[in-house]
Amino acid sequence: MVVGALLTLAGMIVGFDALFYGTDEIAKYFLSLVPLGVLVVFTGLVTVVLTEQRHKKRQ
């Protein structure tokens, strides 16, 4: 999940900076990494939720 968050954050920061400075090709490349980062975060979250151990409370 951390890798996906870092990928998303880096893609947004570098992509928008490149967009504002006029380098459109670099901006398109880095902004296209944002959905990939979100997908990695979502996959990690689902994996953690589905693989956690469930403990029943006995009374």
Backbone as JSON, one array per atom type, in Angstrom:
{
  "sequence": "MVVGALLTLAGMIVGFDALFYGTDEIAKYFLSLVPLGVLVVFTGLVTVVLTEQRHKKRQ",
  "N": [[0.82, -1.18, 0.0], [2.0, 1.19, 0.67], [3.79, 1.63, -1.37], [2.1, 2.09, -3.54], [0.84, 4.44, -2.66], [3.02, 6.19, -2.59], [3.71, 6.15, -5.29], [1.43, 7.29, -6.45], [1.46, 9.83, -5.23], [3.97, 10.87, -6.11], [3.54, 10.82, -8.87], [1.47, 12.68, -9.14], [2.63, 15.07, -8.13], [5.0, 15.48, -9.71], [3.84, 15.29, -12.24], [1.91, 17.41, -12.36], [3.6, 19.58, -11.9], [5.22, 19.42, -14.2], [3.26, 19.85, -16.1], [2.52, 22.5, -15.6], [4.89, 23.77, -16.25], [5.05, 23.4, -18.93], [5.96, 21.1, -20.24], [4.56, 18.83, -21.8], [4.64, 16.1, -22.6], [6.11, 14.74, -20.64], [4.47, 15.31, -18.5], [2.12, 13.91, -19.19], [3.06, 11.29, -19.01], [3.75, 11.0, -16.24], [1.33, 11.68, -14.98], [-0.21, 9.6, -15.86], [0.62, 7.59, -14.24], [-0.73, 7.85, -11.88], [-3.4, 6.58, -11.73], [-2.51, 3.93, -11.71], [-1.08, 3.8, -9.32], [-3.19, 4.19, -7.49], [-4.63, 1.88, -7.97], [-2.8, -0.03, -7.03], [-2.74, 0.63, -4.3], [-5.42, 0.06, -3.62], [-5.52, -2.69, -4.19], [-3.66, -3.65, -2.3], [-4.97, -2.94, 0.07], [-7.33, -4.5, -0.06], [-6.19, -7.03, -0.03], [-5.03, -7.09, 2.53], [-7.32, -6.9, 4.13], [-8.74, -9.22, 3.43], [-7.02, -11.28, 4.18], [-6.65, -11.17, 6.88], [-6.66, -12.61, 10.15], [-9.42, -14.05, 11.71], [-10.82, -13.84, 14.85], [-12.83, -15.48, 17.11], [-14.76, -14.52, 19.85], [-14.89, -16.22, 22.82], [-17.2, -17.17, 25.26]],
  "CA": [[0.0, 0.0, 0.0], [2.87, 2.35, 0.75], [4.35, 1.83, -2.71], [1.04, 2.71, -4.34], [0.66, 5.82, -2.21], [4.17, 6.97, -3.06], [3.6, 6.26, -6.74], [0.38, 8.27, -6.72], [1.93, 11.15, -4.81], [5.02, 11.31, -7.02], [2.94, 11.07, -10.18], [0.72, 13.93, -9.11], [3.52, 16.22, -7.94], [5.84, 15.68, -10.9], [2.97, 15.49, -13.39], [1.35, 18.76, -12.37], [4.71, 20.52, -12.11], [5.58, 19.37, -15.62], [2.16, 20.46, -16.84], [2.59, 23.95, -15.44], [6.08, 24.28, -16.91], [4.88, 23.28, -20.37], [6.49, 19.86, -20.8], [3.34, 18.02, -21.82], [4.9, 14.66, -22.73], [6.5, 14.24, -19.31], [3.27, 15.42, -17.66], [1.23, 12.79, -19.52], [3.64, 10.05, -18.49], [3.64, 10.92, -14.79], [-0.07, 11.68, -14.59], [-0.76, 8.27, -16.14], [1.01, 6.7, -13.14], [-1.63, 8.05, -10.74], [-4.37, 5.47, -11.6], [-1.78, 2.71, -11.37], [-0.82, 3.87, -7.88], [-4.46, 3.98, -6.79], [-4.92, 0.45, -8.11], [-1.9, -0.77, -6.12], [-3.24, 0.88, -2.94], [-6.67, -0.68, -3.45], [-5.17, -4.11, -4.15], [-3.04, -3.91, -1.01], [-5.99, -2.85, 1.11], [-8.19, -5.67, -0.16], [-5.4, -8.18, 0.4], [-4.91, -7.05, 3.99], [-8.63, -7.17, 4.74], [-9.15, -10.6, 3.18], [-6.11, -12.26, 4.77], [-6.52, -11.04, 8.33], [-7.22, -13.72, 10.89], [-10.63, -13.71, 12.46], [-10.87, -14.49, 16.16], [-14.14, -15.44, 17.75], [-14.71, -14.38, 21.3], [-15.59, -17.3, 23.53], [-17.69, -16.74, 26.57]],
  "C": [[0.87, 1.25, 0.0], [3.45, 2.66, -0.63], [3.33, 2.52, -3.61], [0.81, 4.16, -3.97], [1.8, 6.71, -2.67], [4.12, 7.17, -4.57], [2.56, 7.3, -7.14], [0.85, 9.67, -6.38], [3.0, 11.7, -5.75], [4.46, 11.63, -8.4], [2.18, 12.38, -10.22], [1.64, 15.14, -9.0], [4.33, 16.5, -9.2], [4.98, 15.97, -12.12], [2.41, 16.9, -13.47], [2.44, 19.82, -12.52], [5.12, 20.57, -13.58], [4.5, 20.02, -16.48], [2.22, 21.97, -16.76], [3.81, 24.56, -16.12], [6.06, 24.06, -18.42], [5.48, 22.04, -21.0], [5.38, 18.81, -20.77], [3.61, 16.52, -21.89], [5.29, 14.05, -21.39], [5.29, 14.26, -18.38], [2.32, 14.26, -17.93], [1.75, 11.48, -18.94], [3.42, 9.94, -16.97], [2.2, 10.94, -14.32], [-0.75, 10.34, -14.9], [-0.35, 7.25, -15.08], [0.05, 6.79, -11.96], [-2.68, 6.93, -10.65], [-3.71, 4.14, -11.24], [-1.47, 2.67, -9.87], [-2.07, 3.64, -7.06], [-4.85, 2.51, -6.85], [-4.06, -0.39, -7.17], [-2.35, -0.58, -4.67], [-4.5, 0.06, -2.69], [-6.41, -2.18, -3.36], [-4.54, -4.49, -2.81], [-4.05, -3.89, 0.12], [-6.91, -4.07, 1.11], [-7.45, -6.92, 0.31], [-5.27, -8.23, 1.92], [-6.23, -7.41, 4.65], [-9.0, -8.64, 4.58], [-8.25, -11.63, 3.86], [-5.95, -12.11, 6.27], [-7.19, -12.22, 9.02], [-8.4, -13.24, 11.7], [-10.63, -14.52, 13.76], [-12.29, -14.35, 16.71], [-13.93, -15.3, 19.25], [-15.52, -15.5, 21.94], [-16.01, -16.81, 24.9], [-17.99, -17.92, 27.44]]
}
